[in-house]
């Protein structure tokens, strides 16, 4: 619950449907709603440069590698959150 003039920021993505109050609640109470995927473009550009320079090893952050031919099973595993599948890569 936000007080008049309040601000809410949603970070990340949800698989579940998100329900918001009617628009009148935002306008009438002067509320602000913002959203973010959790990073800024400049941050992404910096990490890409660090990976390219060999300063960051992404191998330790990938929890599983699946063959491209098993993409449907891999996506299902991610959706069901089975095991430790925080970051999955596909082998081409």
Secondary structure, DSSP 8 states (H G I E B T S, - for coil): ---TT-EEEEES--SS------HHHHHHTT-EEEEE-S--HHHHHHHHHHHHTTSS-GGGT--EEEEGGGHHHHHHHHHHT-SS-SSEEEE-
